[in-house]
Each structure stands twice: as C-alpha cells, then as structure tokens.
Amino acid sequence: MDSVKEGLAYVWKTKIVLGAISLDLVVVLLAGVALLTPIFARDILHVGPQGFGLLRASFGVGAMVMAIYLSRYPIVRHGGVWMFAAVAVFGICTITFGLSRIVWLSGLVLFIGGAADMISVNVRQTLIQLATPDHMRGRVSSVSMLFIGASNELGEAYSGVMVRLLGAVGAAVFGGFGALAATGAWSAMFPGLRKADKLT
C-alpha cells in the first residue's frame, strides 16, 4: 500500500504526468466511438457485414500504420504540441464520423483518428517515462495502466448512456466536441505539458 500511495502522490504532484494521464482518461471517456460502430453500420450508414468490418478495422489499421511510421521516424521535438494536436484531430474525426452518411468517409476518419490516437499514446507514454525517475517508474506506469484500463471500460458505459439520451449521432458528435473542449482546457491547466519539448 505504501508503494501505491507513493505512485499516486508522485503522479499528483508531477503536473506533466498528471496532465498526460488525465487527458487520456477524459478523451477516451468522452470520444470513444468503437462501441457505436455496429449502430452506425446498421442504422445510420445501412451497410452489411463488409461495411461493419471496414469500420471496425479502420481505427486499428490507422493506429498500426502510424506506429510503424513512428518506429522509423519518431517524434523528437515539440512533444506537447504534437500530443495536443493529435487529441484535437481525434476529436474532429469523432465529430465527422458522427455526421457522416458515407461509409468510405466514416472509415477514412476512423483511420485518421486511429493514427492521431497513436501519436497521442506515443508522446504521452514517452513524456511519462522521461518525467519519472527510475525508482518510481514501475509505480507510475502501474497508475497509468490503471487509468487507461478504467477509461476504456468507463467510456463504453458512458457511450451506452449517451446513446440512450442523445442517440448514436448525438453521442458521437457530443463526444467529439468534448474531446476538443478537453484539449483546450488541459492546454490551459497544464502549460508545462503543452510546452514539453524534447522526447529524447
């Protein structure tokens, strides 16, 4: 328990780490649209299994392509700017997905959203590692993984509630604007995160 407390205390007092972890939690909670793809495939876009497969695969393929690219050409400067820009792009892609009535456009914005999410993940994890001393790294990584896992589960529950209240389109659009609002709010609340530069 002492180790857990030390990890949480370090995250709380280290604003770069706190900002990076909490931004991911909020954005995934608000703008995760993976749960909505079956509804969009059937009721909004009116496509069959092939169209649904395209939607489900697009986000992951975009993330995979970006991961391969970053392994060859990593981001080394202006890390904070890259992360916030990627989150903003993710929010715009979520809004566009919610408003789209064309399956190829929906697949394209999910692909771009997956690529943007991978940039955000890459920069965030690198910043957390660089901002954490060796003896705290395991505990801080555990806190980060806990937040990531919780945000995914809570995001699915939240999506279900928002679909009930706003419908699938409203839930996606609201989530996308929420991600954009979170980008602006976190940029103001955590200026050190926004100004984070070198990722080496």
Order of alpha helices (4+ residues) and beta strands (2+ residues): alpha-alpha-alpha-alpha-alpha-alpha-alpha
